[in-house]
Structure formats: C-alpha cells, structure tokens
C-alpha cells in the first residue's frame, strides 16, 4: 500500500520533501491559505466550501512548526493530541504515522479538522503569536492527515485491549458519545450506543450543514468505531423507548449520557408563535437530516427575505443555508458588535462572501403577522454597547426611540439551546442544575448516580465539538478505572 501511494506522489512533492529548510527560512514561511469554492458557485449547491490543502502545502506548513521546548499548543487541545508529534511526521512526509499519533487521543480527526475552533484553542497558544506571526495551521494539518488516510485507504490499526467481559451503554451519538464509545472499546469494553434519531452522528449530522461537514466524512469516522466493535442502535429514545432500569437488566454496568442540548431557546417577544418563525434547530434538522432541501417527506418553509437572529456558528450555518434554499435576501441580526460575535472568524467571513447582510447592534423586539398568521415583518431596536457584563463583554443597551420595521417572511431564531430533559427526569436521584444540565465531577464526569457519567452539551448547556470530545475521553478514563 505504501509503495502504491508513493508512486502516485508528484515529483514536485518529492522535491519539496527533499529540501532542507534553514531555521531562518522556517520562521519566514507564510501560513498556508485554504483553497475554497467561489462564493457565486457555492451558494447554488451544498458542496463543501473548504477544499483541503495539498501534500505539498501540508509539508510546507508543517515546517513552520518551530519545535518549541514547551509546546503550549498541546495544553490548548481538550483531548490532548500530541500536536508537535503529528506535525513532525507530516513534515517528514510520513502521513500514516501522523494519523497514528492523532488517533492515540482523537476518534474524530476529520471532524475536528473542519469544525473545531482551533484559533481559540491550540492555535491561540502557538509560539508564533509572540513573534507577531500567524500560528501554524494545526486544524488544516489535522484535516489533511485524516482526509489523506481516507482517500488513500490507509487505516490506523488499533489493537483493542482483551475483552473485559463488561458492557457499557452510551446515550446519544454526538461527539461526546462517539468519543466515549471509541475510548471504551479500545480498553476492551463491549459498547452499545443508543441514538434517538434515524441516523448516527447527533449534532454532527442534524446541526452542521454539509457545506461545512459532509455526511460522508462523519460516516467514515463512525465506521472506524464499528471496526472497534462498537454497536449502534437507532430510533431508541432512552427514557421512553427503554428506561435506565432496562439498561441494567440488559447487563450494562456503566452508562454515559451524551444526549446533547437539542431544545431551542427563544426570546419571549410578541409574535414568536407566528408561522414562519422557527428555531435554528428545527430549520437545520429539517434540511440536514430530513432532506427538506431535496423535497423529502418533512418539508420546510421558504422565504424571500430571511432574518436570522444570533451571532454564533449556528446562526452562520442557518444564514448560509437560507441562501442555498433560495432566499433573495438574508439578514443576520445580532445585538452586539461583530467583534463580539462568538462565531468563528472563518464562518463570519464565508457568510459575508456569500452575501449575508449583517445587522449588528440590533435586536428584534416584535414580529408582525399577516391576515393568515404568517410573519410579514419584524420590529428591531437599535442598540449600543454599554458597560461590560459578568463575562467581560460590553452589555448592549437600547438606543431610545431607534426602532424600525423591516419586512421579512421567514425568521430563524438562533440564540442558544438547552438540554433535553427526557433522560435527566427519568433517572431517580440524578442531580440536575437549575439550567437542566446534569451535574458532574469536572475531573471524572461522574454524576450523583454512581454508574452514570455524562459529557458534552447535556453537562455544558451548549459548547464546541472538541470540548464534548474532551468530556467523553475524561469520562471513559474514569469509568474504565472504576469498572476495572
């Protein structure tokens, strides 16, 4: 296999690998730019926007790593990937070994390389920041290694520990549950994942559009878990289809809850019950999972002028999806400034390139309906930034008398999520916070019920994929020790 892959490599790539790059040259190399589809083309399709970097680009970007004595990038990774280790293998051209290094701690590298906010985590701690330079493109390199392996049929041979003869259950197949499942399977436990929906992947499938994360990539990562022996049960709602007690009767000695935060939040303003006002959860699930964009059995409302409320990644996903669904105008309404948007800068940039109009420092205060009960307009209040709030961000305050009415025929509300209470309410003695999240020990992810652990959004109330994965990994380590 390795000889076949080498034979397909271009002579240009070979010359690049043979070059000896001096320390001064290494420091001067500029960060690679991610190739992407042209905005005018991509808004008419659902193809992935970022196209990935080439072998030549990957090797050259890897040479930008300055071999720190105390690499802080690792401390910024919630799953503790040996980042310098995998990057040095990329620099040497040993992509298969780079995959092995990543897979030691991460079950979903192709996913993380696409959707994790590296700029706020590992890359934010790159020593190049102190040199006033762009950090090493760690996320691009992780994605490259995972994609290279998938496209060339290279799998990382993981030898699971001998079977311990013990069964553990996972509730939810999102990033926390999948990571926990993989870690426990490698340790020799028999793992079954119970998913309420008809497809495996959780938020990776229903919440993230394919132009950011193709389903084929998610499915490939899931198949890797199947090869470890992880079993998946779909359309099974724990707390209703089966109970916590049923899981015990089925022989499961440990349970991990990664059921996410699938309930939307609204703003509690007049007109939110009008037709044409929906949550981003509903909108994206209908399109991403129920195939509403392809005329599926679960349709979704369309609009010529669409307002999306919020400033996070889900708001960007909803805005860009609305364009692909045929909207003529998409307004992104956010009550703070653009500088304070929690969305990734890359996603903000892509949304702007595609034509989304940003209405920052505005907040909806009412939706108005027509005679048929369908939203026809929104009233928005202009805001200004006041004193910082508890998080350090400046609080938006209304500008007196600055209210305007804007015609819209579809509103997508993306102002946060909250945990589904079905699982927490069905387990007696489980400690749940006022926000509806499961209370756990932060070091072990163990709940007040001794055999039940939890992680991801059901604990955090809404967070990133990589933080959920970190929770799954911590929980697996702790549960494995308890069940040993």
ABEGO torsion letter per residue (X at the ends): XAAAAAAABBAAAAAAAABBBBAAAAAABBBBBBBBBBAAAAAABABBABAEBBAAAAAAAAAABAGBABBAAAAABAAGBBAAAAAAAAAAGBAAAAAAAAAAABABAAAAAAABBAAABAAAABAAAAAGBBBBBAAAAAAAAAAAAAAAGBBBBBBBBBBAGBBBBBBEABAAAAAAAAAAAAAGBBBBBBBABABBGEAAAAABBAAABBAAAAAAAAAAAAAAGBBBBBGBBBGAABBAAAAAAAGBABBBBAAEBABBBBAGBBGAABBGBBBAAAAAAAAAAAGAAAGBABBBBBBABBBBBEABAAAAAAAAAAAAAGBABBBBBBABBAAABABBAAAAAAAAAAGBBBBBGBBBABBBBBAAGBBABBBBBBBBBBBBBAAGBBBBBBBBGBBBBBBBABBBBBAEBBBBAAAAAABBGBBBBAAGBBBBBAAAGBBABAABBBBEAAAAGEBBAAAAAAAAAAAAAAAAAAAX
